[in-house]
Amino acid sequence: MINEEIRKQTGKLKDMDMKQRLQYIWDYYKIPIILVLVVLFAVFSFIRDKATSKQTVFYVAMLDSNVTETVQSTLLDGFADTLDGFDSEHETMMINADYDTGAGGQIGFTFIQKIVAEYSVGTIDATIAPRASIEEFAEHQAYGDLSGLLPAEMYEKLEKDGYDFIYITYEDPVGGEKHEYPAAVDITSSPHIQAGFTDLSGDHHPYYDTGCYYAISPNTSHPDTCIAFLSYLLDI
């Protein structure tokens, strides 16, 4: 039955000129043709996006700052120039300042949920925040032990030069042992932090009205970049 239908349709096509054939094919097969074109377009778009998208190799959460949006901060512009091996064509670094955990009501709660989730899945590599914000998320194990994450020489220099650390006490939920460790270091004096930022209206602002600290996530996939950024900020 199918073969007879094919022969019938083939016979009709033989008696038509090219324009008639194209019109005939379109009239009877436009739905499958459209479906095929849609699939091809989707595949092409996926391949194009994969080829042109950049991999995020460093993600900094800036909590409760005067910046209220995701920014390509000048903090990272200068840092990228000093980082060996950074491929700007295929890689990107980001500072996300859209975290207002001090906001009241549902908005503040939403920000807190968001950042806890991002800490949990390892999206955030490093954090810049005031002391109160750092301490707020300490219980979620959001920050690693700087005495172990940083090179010994660098950590000892920070201690010797009198940089202030925020110490967190971690209690093992199984054995109950308590361990105090330095989770964040004061970077308020950084010339890059002190330089502040310019908003979209051209007005200049400080990143923070009070001091700010730098912490590294314990499960970051880019520990070397986190260390290099701290070194860049403090020029050590």
C-alpha angles and dihedrals in degrees: 000000000000092000091051091052091050091050090048093051091044090053091053092051093052091060094052132084120234096269092050091048092053092048091048093050091048094049095051103031106030094113096056089041091054091047091052091049091050091051092047091049091050092050092047092049092050092050091046093050092048091049096048102034118101125228115237106233098172130027123183123190112211106197126205096348131147088258111092104187144047105279140186087227124207084232087074096037091065093039094053090058091058098044115099116222097018109145106204092188094061104016135059138187124208141195111201111199095172095110115108101168091164093063113115130244125359094344094060092044090052091053091050091050090048096052094043089053092049092049089049097052094042099247093133118070099180140002134218113193146133118273094259092053093048091051092047093064098036092098089061091061090242095149133058130222106273091199087065101031097051123067109265093242092052094046092048090050091053090051093046093048091053102247112169117242130199108227119208126198114219120195117203105235091211106042098019094229115150124222125186117205140165106260102172140017129214112254098169091116093056109124088220091055091043090054090068124194141276118235127218090272092057095252119138122230138171115248089234134014089213133028124304136206137210124226134176123220112242093226099043116146090211107051094151091054091048090053093045091051092053089049089050094049094050096033094232 
